C-alpha cells in the first residue's frame, strides 16, 4: 500500500469534490486504497462531467430555434459523438480499475456499481448513434429538397421526416446524479421527452402584463434585436410610420426616442396592450397627442392595406410581429401540406403578409421587421419579399434565431 502525503489527498479531495464526489468516499479511500485507484476515480468523474457538458451542448444546438441552420445540427451531432467517445473511455477506465486490488469494501462496491452504470450508458450511446445517423440522413434529404428547417409546436422541425427522427418520446435522458460517492442513476423512463423545456413553451404569453415583464428574461435577444431594428431604419424624422402589432409600445418608444418628430401609428388587435403602449410613451416623454393608436386585428389575405382611412406610409416596422400574423393552428403539419381545414401554407401566408405591407407603403417606402425564425426561415422570407416587388431586400442583423431584415418599395420608373 502506498502512503500519500496530506497535501496530495487534499488536492484529490478538492478535484473530486468539484465533480460531485462525497467526502466520506475520499476519507475511506484515503485509509486503504491504492493511489492509482483514486486517480482512476477522479479521471472517471472528469469524464462524466465532460460528457454531461457535451450532452448539454448537443441539446442546445439540436433543439435551438435556429435548428434550420445545418451548422447547428452538425455541432449538436458532433457533441453527441464526443459524448459517446467519452462514455467508452469511461468504460475503459473502469475496466482498468477492476484490475486494481481494492481493500476498501465501500469503494469496491462503488466501482462495481459504476461499471454497471457505464454499461447502461454505453447502451444509451448506441441508441443515440442510431438517431444521429438518421438525423444526418434527414438533414441531407432536407438540403436536397431545399426545405428550411424550423421548429413547430412540440417538435423542433416542421418537416415530417425530420420530426420523426428527432421526437423520441419512447425514451428520455435524466442526467446522472451523485447519490453516494460515485453512485449514479440512469433514468430511461422519465416522463415526457429528453428535449422537454428546450423550447419556450411555458409561461403566460397571452397576458399582456406578464409578457411585458418577462419578454427580456425569456428572450434575452429581444432588447438588442429592437436596438438593431431602430438602427437599421432610414431617417424617420417627420415620416409616417406604422408600428405593426405594436403591443405595449416597446418599438414605438425606441423609435420615437431616436426620431421624436416621426408621425407614428400603433396598430394592434389588443386595446389593453395599446393602453399600455400609451402609458409607456407618456412615461418616456413622448408627445402622445401626436401618436395614433389603432385597435385592429390585421386580416391576412382579406385586408388590402393596413390603414384603409390613411394615405400610404413611409415606413412599416414590426418587432416580433410577422410570426404572430402567420401563426399556424395546432394541427398544422408541414410547410408544403395544406391542413385538413383547407388553410393555406405558411409560405402563402407570408406572401400575403408581404403583399399587404407592400401595398401599404408609398413608393420608396421601407419595411423593416425584427423577428425570430420559427414559422418560416429567414432566407425564404427574403425570397418572398422580392417576389412581391420589394427591392434592396437584405438582412441587417442576425444572431442565433433572431434577425432584423427589410426591403423597399421601388420608386416609379422615370
C-alpha positions as CSV (number, residue, x, y, z in Angstrom):
1,X,0.0,0.0,0.0
2,X,1.3,3.4,-1.0
3,X,1.3,6.2,1.6
4,X,0.2,9.6,0.3
5,X,1.1,13.0,1.7
6,X,-1.7,15.1,3.2
7,X,-1.3,17.8,0.5
8,X,-1.9,15.2,-2.2
9,X,-5.0,13.9,-0.6
10,X,-6.3,17.5,-0.2
11,X,-5.7,18.0,-3.9
12,X,-7.6,14.9,-4.8
13,X,-10.4,15.8,-2.4
14,X,-10.7,19.2,-4.0
15,X,-10.8,17.8,-7.5
16,X,-13.3,15.0,-6.7
17,X,-15.5,17.3,-4.6
18,X,-15.6,19.7,-7.5
19,X,-17.1,16.9,-9.6
20,X,-19.6,15.8,-7.0
21,X,-17.9,13.1,-5.0
22,X,-18.7,12.9,-1.3
23,X,-16.2,13.5,1.5
24,X,-16.8,10.1,3.1
25,X,-15.7,8.3,0.0
26,X,-12.4,10.2,-0.2
27,X,-11.9,9.6,3.5
28,X,-12.5,5.9,3.2
29,X,-10.3,5.7,0.2
30,X,-7.5,7.5,1.9
31,X,-7.5,4.9,4.6
32,X,-6.9,1.8,2.4
33,X,-6.7,2.2,-1.3
34,X,-4.0,2.4,-3.9
35,X,-3.3,5.9,-5.3
36,X,-3.9,4.6,-8.9
37,X,-7.4,3.7,-7.9
38,X,-8.2,7.1,-6.6
39,X,-6.7,8.7,-9.6
40,X,-8.9,6.5,-11.8
41,X,-11.9,7.6,-9.7
42,X,-11.0,11.2,-10.3
43,X,-10.5,10.5,-14.0
44,X,-13.9,8.9,-14.2
45,X,-15.5,11.9,-12.5
46,X,-13.9,14.2,-15.0
47,X,-15.1,12.1,-17.9
48,X,-18.6,12.0,-16.6
49,X,-18.6,15.8,-16.1
50,X,-17.3,16.4,-19.6
51,X,-19.9,14.0,-21.1
52,X,-22.7,15.9,-19.4
53,X,-21.3,19.2,-20.7
54,X,-21.2,17.9,-24.2
55,X,-24.7,16.5,-23.9
56,X,-26.0,19.9,-22.8
57,X,-24.3,21.4,-25.9
58,X,-25.9,18.8,-28.1
59,X,-29.4,19.6,-26.8
60,X,-28.7,23.3,-27.2
61,X,-27.7,23.1,-30.8
62,X,-30.1,20.4,-32.0
63,X,-33.0,21.9,-30.0
64,X,-32.4,25.6,-30.7
65,X,-34.9,27.7,-32.6
66,X,-32.2,28.1,-35.3
67,X,-32.3,24.4,-35.9
68,X,-33.0,25.3,-39.5
69,X,-29.3,26.1,-39.7
70,X,-27.4,22.9,-40.8
71,X,-24.3,24.0,-38.9
72,X,-26.2,24.0,-35.6
73,X,-27.4,20.5,-36.4
74,X,-23.9,19.3,-37.1
75,X,-22.5,20.9,-33.9
76,X,-25.1,19.1,-31.9
77,X,-24.4,15.8,-33.6
78,X,-20.7,16.2,-33.1
79,X,-21.2,16.9,-29.4
80,X,-23.2,13.7,-29.1
81,X,-20.5,11.7,-30.8
82,X,-17.9,13.2,-28.5
83,X,-20.2,12.3,-25.6
84,X,-20.3,8.7,-26.9
85,X,-16.5,8.5,-27.1
86,X,-16.2,9.8,-23.5
87,X,-18.6,7.1,-22.3
88,X,-16.5,4.4,-23.9
89,X,-13.3,6.0,-22.4
90,X,-15.0,5.9,-19.0
91,X,-15.8,2.2,-19.5
92,X,-12.1,1.6,-20.3
93,X,-11.1,3.4,-17.1
94,X,-13.5,1.3,-15.0
95,X,-12.2,-1.8,-16.6
96,X,-8.7,-0.9,-15.6
97,X,-9.9,-0.1,-12.1
98,X,-11.3,-3.6,-11.9
99,X,-7.7,-4.9,-12.1
100,X,-6.7,-2.8,-9.1
101,X,-6.7,-4.5,-5.8
102,X,-9.1,-2.6,-3.6
103,X,-9.3,-3.5,0.1
104,X,-12.0,-0.9,0.9
105,X,-15.4,-2.5,0.6
106,X,-17.3,0.7,0.1
107,X,-15.1,1.8,-2.8
108,X,-15.1,-1.6,-4.3
109,X,-18.9,-1.6,-4.3
110,X,-18.9,1.8,-5.8
111,X,-16.6,0.7,-8.6
112,X,-18.9,-2.2,-9.4
113,X,-21.9,0.0,-9.4
114,X,-20.2,2.5,-11.7
115,X,-19.3,-0.3,-14.1
116,X,-22.9,-1.3,-14.3
117,X,-23.9,2.3,-14.8
118,X,-21.4,2.9,-17.6
119,X,-22.6,-0.2,-19.4
120,X,-26.1,1.3,-19.3
121,X,-24.7,4.5,-20.7
122,X,-22.9,2.7,-23.5
123,X,-26.2,1.1,-24.4
124,X,-27.8,4.5,-24.5
125,X,-24.9,5.8,-26.6
126,X,-25.6,3.1,-29.2
127,X,-29.2,4.3,-29.3
128,X,-28.1,7.9,-29.7
129,X,-25.8,6.9,-32.6
130,X,-28.7,5.3,-34.4
131,X,-30.6,8.6,-34.1
132,X,-27.5,10.5,-35.1
133,X,-27.2,8.5,-38.3
134,X,-30.9,9.1,-39.0
135,X,-30.6,12.8,-38.3
136,X,-27.6,13.1,-40.7
137,X,-29.6,11.4,-43.4
138,X,-32.6,13.5,-42.7
139,X,-30.6,16.7,-42.9
140,X,-29.1,15.6,-46.2
141,X,-32.6,14.9,-47.6
142,X,-33.8,18.2,-46.4
143,X,-30.9,20.1,-48.0
144,X,-31.5,18.3,-51.3
145,X,-35.2,19.3,-51.1
146,X,-34.2,23.0,-50.3
147,X,-36.7,22.9,-47.3
148,X,-35.8,25.2,-44.4
149,X,-35.7,23.5,-41.1
150,X,-37.7,25.3,-38.4
151,X,-39.4,24.3,-35.2
152,X,-43.1,23.5,-34.8
153,X,-45.2,23.0,-31.7
154,X,-43.9,20.1,-29.7
155,X,-41.0,19.2,-32.1
156,X,-38.0,21.0,-33.5
157,X,-38.6,21.0,-37.2
158,X,-41.6,21.4,-39.4
159,X,-40.6,18.8,-41.9
160,X,-42.3,15.5,-41.2
161,X,-39.3,13.2,-41.8
162,X,-37.0,15.3,-39.6
163,X,-39.6,15.5,-36.8
164,X,-40.0,11.7,-37.0
165,X,-36.2,11.4,-36.3
166,X,-35.9,13.9,-33.5
167,X,-39.1,13.3,-31.4
168,X,-38.1,10.3,-29.3
169,X,-40.8,10.1,-26.7
170,X,-40.0,6.4,-26.2
171,X,-37.0,7.2,-24.1
172,X,-35.8,10.2,-22.0
173,X,-32.5,11.1,-20.6
174,X,-32.3,12.1,-17.0
175,X,-28.8,13.3,-16.2
176,X,-26.6,11.2,-13.9
177,X,-26.7,12.3,-10.3
178,X,-24.4,11.7,-7.5
179,X,-26.2,9.8,-4.7
180,X,-23.3,8.5,-2.7
181,X,-19.7,8.9,-3.9
182,X,-19.7,7.6,-7.4
183,X,-23.2,6.1,-7.3
184,X,-25.0,7.4,-10.4
185,X,-28.5,6.7,-11.5
186,X,-29.8,6.5,-15.1
187,X,-33.4,7.0,-15.7
188,X,-34.6,5.8,-19.1
189,X,-38.3,6.0,-18.2
190,X,-38.6,9.7,-17.3
191,X,-41.9,11.3,-18.0
192,X,-42.1,13.3,-21.3
193,X,-39.2,13.7,-23.6
194,X,-35.5,14.4,-23.3
195,X,-35.9,17.7,-25.2
196,X,-38.5,18.9,-22.7
197,X,-38.2,22.6,-21.9
198,X,-35.7,23.3,-24.7
199,X,-38.3,25.5,-26.4
200,X,-40.1,28.5,-24.8
201,X,-43.3,26.6,-24.2
202,X,-44.2,27.6,-20.6
203,X,-45.4,30.9,-19.3
204,X,-48.4,33.2,-19.7
205,X,-47.6,34.7,-23.0
206,X,-51.3,35.7,-23.5
207,X,-51.2,38.0,-20.5
208,X,-50.1,41.5,-21.6
209,X,-48.5,42.4,-18.3
210,X,-46.7,39.1,-17.8
211,X,-45.5,39.3,-21.4
212,X,-44.2,42.8,-20.9
213,X,-42.5,41.9,-17.7
214,X,-40.9,38.7,-18.8
215,X,-40.1,39.2,-22.5
216,X,-36.4,40.2,-21.9
217,X,-36.0,37.5,-19.3
218,X,-37.4,34.7,-21.5
219,X,-36.0,36.1,-24.8
220,X,-32.6,37.8,-23.9
221,X,-32.1,38.8,-27.6
222,X,-35.3,40.8,-27.7
223,X,-33.7,44.1,-26.5
224,X,-30.6,44.0,-28.7
225,X,-32.8,43.0,-31.6
226,X,-35.0,46.1,-31.0
227,X,-31.9,48.3,-30.9
228,X,-30.7,46.9,-34.2
229,X,-34.1,47.4,-35.7
230,X,-34.1,51.1,-34.9
231,X,-30.5,51.4,-36.1
232,X,-31.5,49.8,-39.4
233,X,-34.3,52.3,-40.1
234,X,-33.9,55.0,-42.7
235,X,-34.2,58.5,-41.3
236,X,-37.8,58.7,-39.9
237,X,-38.0,62.3,-38.8
238,X,-41.3,63.7,-39.9
239,X,-42.1,60.4,-41.7
240,X,-45.3,58.5,-41.5
241,X,-44.5,55.3,-39.6
242,X,-46.8,52.3,-38.8
243,X,-45.8,50.0,-35.9
244,X,-47.4,46.7,-36.8
245,X,-48.6,44.5,-33.9
246,X,-47.3,47.3,-31.6
247,X,-48.2,45.6,-28.4
248,X,-47.1,47.5,-25.3
249,X,-45.2,50.1,-27.3
250,X,-41.6,48.9,-26.9
251,X,-40.7,49.5,-30.6
252,X,-42.6,52.8,-30.8
253,X,-40.8,54.1,-27.7
254,X,-37.4,53.2,-29.1
255,X,-38.3,54.7,-32.5
256,X,-39.6,58.0,-31.0
257,X,-36.6,58.3,-28.8
258,X,-34.5,58.2,-32.0
259,X,-36.9,60.3,-34.2
260,X,-39.1,62.4,-31.9
261,X,-40.8,64.1,-34.9
262,X,-41.9,60.9,-36.6
263,X,-45.7,60.5,-37.2
264,X,-46.2,57.1,-35.6
265,X,-49.3,55.0,-35.7
266,X,-49.5,51.9,-33.5
267,X,-51.7,49.1,-34.8
268,X,-52.6,46.1,-32.5
269,X,-55.5,43.8,-32.0
270,X,-55.5,44.4,-28.2
271,X,-56.9,47.6,-26.8
272,X,-55.3,46.6,-23.5
273,X,-51.9,46.5,-25.0
274,X,-52.4,49.8,-26.8
275,X,-53.4,51.3,-23.4
276,X,-50.1,50.0,-22.0
277,X,-48.3,51.5,-25.0
278,X,-49.9,54.9,-24.5
279,X,-48.7,54.9,-20.9
280,X,-45.2,53.7,-21.8
281,X,-44.9,56.5,-24.4
282,X,-46.1,59.1,-21.9
283,X,-43.7,57.8,-19.3
284,X,-40.7,58.3,-21.6
285,X,-41.8,61.8,-22.5
286,X,-43.3,61.2,-26.0
287,X,-46.0,63.6,-27.2
288,X,-48.8,61.0,-27.2
289,X,-51.2,63.6,-28.7
290,X,-49.3,63.3,-31.9
291,X,-49.3,59.5,-31.8
292,X,-52.2,57.5,-33.3
293,X,-53.4,54.3,-31.7
294,X,-55.5,51.9,-33.9
295,X,-57.1,48.8,-32.4
296,X,-57.3,46.4,-35.4
297,X,-56.7,42.7,-36.0
298,X,-54.9,42.5,-39.3
299,X,-56.8,40.1,-41.6
300,X,-54.1,38.5,-43.7
301,X,-55.4,37.6,-47.1
302,X,-58.5,39.8,-46.6
303,X,-57.1,43.3,-46.0
304,X,-55.7,45.1,-48.9
305,X,-53.9,47.8,-46.9
306,X,-53.1,48.3,-43.2
307,X,-55.0,51.6,-42.7
308,X,-57.9,52.0,-45.1
309,X,-58.6,55.6,-43.9
310,X,-55.0,56.8,-44.3
311,X,-52.6,57.5,-47.1
312,X,-49.7,55.1,-47.8
313,X,-47.0,55.3,-45.2
314,X,-43.3,55.9,-45.5
315,X,-42.1,53.1,-43.1
316,X,-43.7,50.0,-41.6
317,X,-41.9,48.4,-38.7
318,X,-42.7,45.2,-36.9
319,X,-41.0,43.8,-33.9
320,X,-41.9,40.2,-33.2
321,X,-44.9,40.8,-35.4
322,X,-44.9,38.7,-38.6
323,X,-44.6,35.3,-37.0
324,X,-47.7,36.2,-34.9
325,X,-49.7,37.1,-38.1
326,X,-48.5,33.9,-39.7
327,X,-49.2,31.6,-36.6
328,X,-50.4,28.2,-37.7
329,X,-53.0,26.1,-36.0
330,X,-52.0,23.2,-33.7
331,X,-52.9,20.6,-36.3
332,X,-50.5,22.2,-38.9
333,X,-48.1,19.6,-40.2
334,X,-45.7,20.8,-42.8
335,X,-44.9,23.9,-44.8
336,X,-45.9,22.3,-48.1
337,X,-49.0,20.5,-46.9
338,X,-52.4,22.1,-46.5
339,X,-54.2,21.3,-43.3
340,X,-57.4,19.4,-43.2
341,X,-59.3,22.7,-42.8
342,X,-58.0,23.9,-46.2
343,X,-55.8,26.6,-44.7
344,X,-53.0,28.0,-46.9
345,X,-49.4,27.0,-46.5
346,X,-47.1,29.1,-44.3
347,X,-45.3,30.4,-47.5
348,X,-48.6,31.6,-48.9
349,X,-49.4,33.3,-45.6
350,X,-46.1,35.1,-45.5
351,X,-46.6,36.1,-49.2
352,X,-50.0,37.6,-48.3
353,X,-48.4,39.5,-45.4
354,X,-45.7,40.9,-47.6
355,X,-48.2,41.9,-50.4
356,X,-50.3,43.7,-47.8
357,X,-47.3,45.6,-46.4
358,X,-46.1,46.4,-49.9
359,X,-49.5,47.8,-50.8
360,X,-49.5,49.9,-47.6
361,X,-46.2,51.7,-48.4
362,X,-45.7,54.8,-50.5
363,X,-43.3,54.4,-53.4
364,X,-39.8,54.4,-51.9
365,X,-41.2,53.4,-48.5
366,X,-39.4,50.8,-46.3
367,X,-40.4,47.7,-44.4
368,X,-38.2,46.8,-41.5
369,X,-39.0,43.9,-39.2
370,X,-37.4,42.1,-36.3
371,X,-38.4,38.5,-35.6
372,X,-37.2,35.0,-34.9
373,X,-37.2,32.1,-37.3
374,X,-39.9,29.6,-36.4
375,X,-42.7,29.8,-38.8
376,X,-40.5,30.2,-41.9
377,X,-36.8,30.5,-42.4
378,X,-35.2,34.0,-43.0
379,X,-34.0,33.2,-46.5
380,X,-37.4,32.0,-47.6
381,X,-38.9,35.2,-46.2
382,X,-36.5,37.4,-48.1
383,X,-37.2,35.5,-51.3
384,X,-40.9,36.1,-50.8
385,X,-40.3,39.8,-50.2
386,X,-38.5,40.0,-53.5
387,X,-41.2,38.0,-55.3
388,X,-44.0,40.6,-54.3
389,X,-41.9,43.5,-55.5
390,X,-39.6,44.7,-52.7
391,X,-36.1,45.7,-53.7
392,X,-32.9,46.2,-51.7
393,X,-34.1,43.1,-49.7
394,X,-31.5,42.3,-47.1
395,X,-30.7,41.1,-43.6
396,X,-29.4,43.9,-41.4
397,X,-28.6,41.8,-38.3
398,X,-28.7,38.1,-37.3
399,X,-27.8,36.4,-34.0
400,X,-28.9,32.8,-33.3
401,X,-32.6,32.6,-34.3
402,X,-33.2,36.4,-34.1
403,X,-32.8,38.7,-37.0
404,X,-33.6,42.2,-38.5
405,X,-34.5,42.3,-42.2
406,X,-36.3,44.5,-44.6
407,X,-36.7,46.0,-48.1
408,X,-38.0,48.9,-50.0
409,X,-40.9,49.6,-52.4
410,X,-39.3,50.9,-55.6
411,X,-39.9,54.3,-56.9
412,X,-41.9,54.6,-60.2
413,X,-39.8,54.2,-63.3
414,X,-38.9,57.6,-64.8
